[in-house]
Amino acid sequence: MTLVAKELRFRYPAQNEQALDGIDVALVPGAVTWLTGALGSGTSTLLLTLSGLAPRLTGGSRSGTLLSGSHDPATRHPLVDGVAYLGPSPGLQLSGVARSVREEIAVGPMNLGWPRARILDAVESAMRRVKISHLADRAPSALSGGETQRVLIAALLAAAPTTWLLDEPFSALDRASRRSVGALLRELARDGAIVAVSCDDADDMLDVADRLVVLQRGRVALDGDPRELLAGDALLATGASSTDAATLAVAAHRAAPRAITTDALLASISPLPSTPHIVAPAPTIASEPRLQCAQVSFSYPDGPPVLHDVTLSLQAGTAMGVFGANGAGKSTLLRLAMALEQPDAGSVRTLGEDTASRGPEDLAPRVGFLFQQPERQLFAASVRGECAVAPILAGWEPARIRAATDTVLDELGLFDVADEHPYDLPLPRRRLVAFAAILVPDPILLLLDEPTAALDGESRERVIGAVRHRAANGVAVLAISHDSAFAHEALDRAVLLERGRIVYDGAIREVLDDQSLRRPAALAAALRLGLPPGRDRRANVVDVLTTARRM
């Protein structure tokens, strides 16, 4: 059975422009189709429409032809029709009725009316295949973002769908989990399923996809072999992201066809003659630490221990990354820093204040917290209004609010949507809006949970620039990220968590080949060239590669 769209158009209720504008595409069994494009290109909308959820749940209007076999997907419930849809905010897809992961995974088969024995077998099989059996008795509400994403994939798998429509399924996953989910998608396709994945991370999809469909402004701009398209210029012209290696090659003015893997790029680089390097020490800003954790331990109610004896100190002007596998305790550490939780043992001091006697309202807006799910912090009727909330509460004058808002909106590329409702924007842009809202009141400590998840290349560069600029001006940054390019470019120091304990605290360069985070192409190239720490970031590597080609 093939899923076919012809002249497919869709417009959201509050929008004048078509989100999809004449899409012609056929998804066939046995292949993984990768959908990508710049922010707002329509990939998420296409998946919603193919699943039948748009316009049924979203509102709006649809025209053109859409057929799954001989029927329109909008006429049936996706679950009954054998369609698995995973949205870009997995936490919003939890049933809310299950007391454990095992029960959550059973919800779909139960709604299909399967016999008890079949349900139990399907649940256990799904947990094994997604490698989450150890989470079976955990409460869904106590899971990390990455664990939630894997649980929902298992919940979909248990219902035995024949069509998979997945929106950013890797966004919250560590490196090992990304490989595991990618292998599962390949397995599903080999077994005859239709698999379509919207994803902005080309490195994740390179070895998964059979076909690449690039959207631009709601239309199909490119459709072909992923490796051929990634190596050429046409994809970049659409604003879509390429692989880390290809992006570096483009910046260094290497002609197409380009290397699209780090290994291939390194093979084309000759090491520089060995010369002594003198690296000036990074300037430090002397002050009381913006964040101090002393022997902190924490457990959620009725849950296993999450953090054990964590001690760290974050100074002004330092951008620190928190790394580790899904469930290592990273997001919990940020919640403790914001006084959203209190430690079971030890102490947390944020901006010199013991959080035991404080709440998040006492720390904001001096502390800006970006949640992994931006839906948790967006509530104004416009992007500009969202950015004004904290300054208004802080008593700023209207002229000052507008000037600060305009500056940040321009910095993050949001000026064109300043008057839009945040929920009329795609999820990645909502993340940027939430980031903008915490930047406007000039916090002196930033707590960022996956700030670049699902962003395209241009938006990622804007976030990197915003973090670097503030750190250079004395702001302390604590960031969680599975984005190795962001980590390498934006952060200086790393803390690595393993089962709730700090196992490394030092230079960012040393953790970027850990199992939870792949080494970015710029760092790999810098090491091959022999560039020292402080000269291994992308701009320096590009300069060296460009100069070397001219010699």
Phi, psi and omega in degrees: 000130182253145176258115190238131173241132178228125181050040184284126178232146177210139178227131178287156186303319187267006186251146176272328182270153177287131173284325171238133189226069177091049182281128171241112180204145176234125177258127187246152176298149174088004181225147173261116179260126181258126178253131177210174181163172176294165178305132180084009182287337177114006184295317179294319178297322179298316178296317177301319182288317179298328180283346184089358181282338173245126011264010187302317181259335185268343193077186181097188184229142181232143174219172185093188184250135175221118183227131169252100191069249182247005183232162178275126181303334181291348182270356181225158175288135182307319183297315180293328182275003180077027182252126175257118177243124175246118181280171183284349176242083188304325182301334180282349181264356175297144186294326183083357182247348184272139179269346181215165177300318179303316180292323179300317181291335181279347186302313181299304178303324177296318179292338176277353176078026181288154174297153184305315183297320180293321179298312181299317179296318182295321180295312181295320179296316181297318180296321179295316185293328180266357176063050178231021181302330181290347179263003192307321185260005178283150174286134180304327181290346183261010183272154171285171180299317179293321178296319178299317180300317180290323178297318180291325175297319177296322179296322176291318181299323183298333181276005175054054179287159177251351177230128181243122179236105191240126181255111180052058184288350181257358196301326184249010187267146172284175187299316181295320180291326177297316179297319182294315180293321176300318178295323178296318179297320177297319180296317179299317179295318178299330179277002173104008180279155166276127181230122176231131186231123170270123185203137178263356181262100183294329180294328177290324189268347188305316182263007182254320190275143172266335188214144178239124175244119182254125177260149175216116180053044175080009179236157175282116180266324182216149179205113182179202181288128184303315185292323178293317181291321181293331182277350185256189183263337188297322181297315182296329180294339179277349184091000179286157180274143174254190177289162179301317181293317180294322179297319177295318180297321178296314180299330179271012175062038175273136186284153174286151355287140185255162170294135180245358174241155179298319180299317180293322178295316181296326180296339181265001184251130175263136178300146176284154174303140182291124177225149179292142180242138173244117182253118179291138178296144179293139179294144177244149180253112184285122177188173174295141179306140177285335178216132176226127172243127182238109175051050185275130171234149183204142172223143171282155180305131178062019180241170179287163175303139181252316179235143181229116168052048182275124177232125177204163179219133182239118183270161172301142178080004179253134174252109186251137174258145175248119187237163179151168180293164175304132179087007182285345179111013186295307182295326178298321178300318178295321180296322176294320180296331181267003182065023172283337174226161177242140182292149173286328179212156182081189183221151175236126176242119179246123184055037177081002183249134177291121184290348178298335180249017183228160171237172182301328180294337178281339184262328179283148358268012177297332175247127177256125183245121175257113180287156176295327177250104185299341178301338183285350185223013178250126182211356179278166185273354178211162178298315179297319179296323178297318181291339183271348187302304184296315178298324177298314179296332179277356176085022180290153174286149182305319182295321179293320179298314183294319181296315180295320179296314180300320181298313183288320178299319178293320181299322184260007177072035184246004185300325183289346180243021185303327183261004179280155172285133182306327183278358171270000180258154175296156185308314181302322179287329174297324177298318177296322178297315179298321178295315179302318184297327180275342179279328186304316182280014175057063178292158177255356173219127178248130175244110191239122179252106181054061185292341183249010183303126175069010178280150174279178187298316181297315181294322177299318179297324178294318179294317177302313180298320180296319180292314181298318181299317183287321177298320179296338180255020170098358178284138173270139184231131172237114189231138171259133179200142169257009180267103186293326179294317176298314182301316183293320186275327190259339190246156182250326190228155183226142168241127179252122179259139175224112183051044174084004180241146175282121179249353176204141175213106184182209185294142182298326184302329187282343184257358188278010170235018177288161182299337183268354184208123182282157179285127180290155184298323181297318179292317179300319179293320180298320179294321179292323180285341181089020180283140184275170172305142184094339176239016187257006180279167193302315183300319179292318180297318179299316179300315181294315181295321180293315179296318182298325181288335182275345183283000000 
